[in-house]
Amino acid sequence: MKSKAKTPRAKKSSLAPASAGDRITYRELRNTPGRVWERLAANEILTLVAEGDAKALVIPIRDGNARDALEAYKRGRAMMALASIRRTARENGTSRMTLAEINEVIRETRAERRANRGS
């Protein structure tokens, strides 16, 4: 019986978030899917890596309800986008604008757009 060679694991990058879990390569997923299933059964979150870059997260779904898991993922992305918008607003000072200032910017922008449509 042939002994299986161990599939090398991708090196952990210092740029990878600690909460991303273990990294697996596409080759490991293709060649040893059983190990990947075992890790998912143990509730590990895996980062799929190709050519040294993280390409996807592979997450376990306990109850088999992929629709709810996808919805939770989408909500999480929306929360991250909102946090980014807020951070940018703090950095460029727009978070300190008053409602009157915001409404004035809106009025000016709408007036410019109307003027550009007429040209």
TIPA-605473 format. One record per residue (C-alpha): residue number from 1; residue in three letters; x, y, z. Coordinates in steps of 0.05 Angstrom, whole numbers. Layout:
<pts>
{pt NUM; ALA; {X; Y; Z}} ...
</pts>
This chain:
<pts>
{pt 1; MET; {0; 0; 0}} {pt 2; LYS; {27; 68; -20}} {pt 3; SER; {37; 119; 34}} {pt 4; LYS; {5; 186; 20}} {pt 5; ALA; {51; 246; 20}} {pt 6; LYS; {28; 302; 64}} {pt 7; THR; {0; 361; 25}} {pt 8; PRO; {38; 423; 44}} {pt 9; ARG; {-5; 476; 76}} {pt 10; ALA; {-2; 548; 54}} {pt 11; LYS; {41; 591; 99}} {pt 12; LYS; {2; 637; 144}} {pt 13; SER; {8; 708; 122}} {pt 14; SER; {16; 764; 172}} {pt 15; LEU; {-34; 802; 130}} {pt 16; ALA; {-88; 749; 140}} {pt 17; PRO; {-138; 766; 196}} {pt 18; ALA; {-131; 720; 256}} {pt 19; SER; {-205; 705; 254}} {pt 20; ALA; {-202; 679; 183}} {pt 21; GLY; {-182; 611; 210}} {pt 22; ASP; {-135; 562; 176}} {pt 23; ARG; {-114; 571; 104}} {pt 24; ILE; {-122; 516; 53}} {pt 25; THR; {-97; 514; -18}} {pt 26; TYR; {-139; 497; -79}} {pt 27; ARG; {-93; 436; -88}} {pt 28; GLU; {-108; 412; -17}} {pt 29; LEU; {-183; 421; -30}} {pt 30; ARG; {-178; 381; -94}} {pt 31; ASN; {-130; 327; -71}} {pt 32; THR; {-154; 315; 1}} {pt 33; PRO; {-227; 337; 5}} {pt 34; GLY; {-238; 289; 63}} {pt 35; ARG; {-191; 329; 107}} {pt 36; VAL; {-228; 393; 89}} {pt 37; TRP; {-295; 361; 107}} {pt 38; GLU; {-266; 338; 173}} {pt 39; ARG; {-243; 408; 189}} {pt 40; LEU; {-311; 437; 170}} {pt 41; ALA; {-345; 385; 214}} {pt 42; ALA; {-302; 411; 270}} {pt 43; ASN; {-331; 481; 256}} {pt 44; GLU; {-266; 509; 229}} {pt 45; ILE; {-271; 570; 183}} {pt 46; LEU; {-223; 560; 125}} {pt 47; THR; {-191; 611; 79}} {pt 48; LEU; {-183; 584; 8}} {pt 49; VAL; {-116; 609; -20}} {pt 50; ALA; {-94; 610; -92}} {pt 51; GLU; {-26; 636; -114}} {pt 52; GLY; {-13; 661; -44}} {pt 53; ASP; {-75; 705; -41}} {pt 54; ALA; {-139; 693; -2}} {pt 55; LYS; {-195; 681; -51}} {pt 56; ALA; {-254; 656; -10}} {pt 57; LEU; {-278; 634; 58}} {pt 58; VAL; {-304; 564; 67}} {pt 59; ILE; {-351; 563; 127}} {pt 60; PRO; {-389; 506; 159}} {pt 61; ILE; {-465; 509; 158}} {pt 62; ARG; {-490; 470; 218}} {pt 63; ASP; {-563; 462; 200}} {pt 64; GLY; {-555; 458; 125}} {pt 65; ASN; {-592; 524; 115}} {pt 66; ALA; {-548; 557; 63}} {pt 67; ARG; {-599; 612; 50}} {pt 68; ASP; {-595; 638; 122}} {pt 69; ALA; {-520; 632; 122}} {pt 70; LEU; {-516; 673; 58}} {pt 71; GLU; {-563; 725; 87}} {pt 72; ALA; {-519; 731; 149}} {pt 73; TYR; {-458; 739; 104}} {pt 74; LYS; {-492; 794; 63}} {pt 75; ARG; {-512; 831; 127}} {pt 76; GLY; {-441; 826; 152}} {pt 77; ARG; {-414; 855; 87}} {pt 78; ALA; {-465; 912; 91}} {pt 79; MET; {-443; 927; 163}} {pt 80; MET; {-370; 928; 141}} {pt 81; ALA; {-386; 975; 83}} {pt 82; LEU; {-423; 1022; 130}} {pt 83; ALA; {-365; 1021; 179}} {pt 84; SER; {-318; 1039; 121}} {pt 85; ILE; {-363; 1097; 100}} {pt 86; ARG; {-366; 1123; 172}} {pt 87; ARG; {-291; 1118; 179}} {pt 88; THR; {-280; 1156; 115}} {pt 89; ALA; {-330; 1210; 137}} {pt 90; ARG; {-292; 1218; 203}} {pt 91; GLU; {-225; 1222; 166}} {pt 92; ASN; {-248; 1276; 116}} {pt 93; GLY; {-290; 1315; 166}} {pt 94; THR; {-358; 1304; 134}} {pt 95; SER; {-383; 1268; 196}} {pt 96; ARG; {-384; 1335; 231}} {pt 97; MET; {-429; 1369; 180}} {pt 98; THR; {-495; 1396; 206}} {pt 99; LEU; {-561; 1378; 174}} {pt 100; ALA; {-565; 1448; 144}} {pt 101; GLU; {-496; 1439; 112}} {pt 102; ILE; {-516; 1371; 84}} {pt 103; ASN; {-580; 1398; 55}} {pt 104; GLU; {-541; 1456; 23}} {pt 105; VAL; {-494; 1406; -11}} {pt 106; ILE; {-554; 1367; -36}} {pt 107; ARG; {-586; 1430; -64}} {pt 108; GLU; {-522; 1452; -99}} {pt 109; THR; {-511; 1383; -129}} {pt 110; ARG; {-583; 1379; -155}} {pt 111; ALA; {-577; 1448; -185}} {pt 112; GLU; {-512; 1429; -220}} {pt 113; ARG; {-544; 1365; -248}} {pt 114; ARG; {-604; 1404; -274}} {pt 115; ALA; {-559; 1454; -307}} {pt 116; ASN; {-517; 1399; -339}} {pt 117; ARG; {-579; 1364; -366}} {pt 118; GLY; {-601; 1428; -401}} {pt 119; SER; {-533; 1438; -436}} 
</pts>
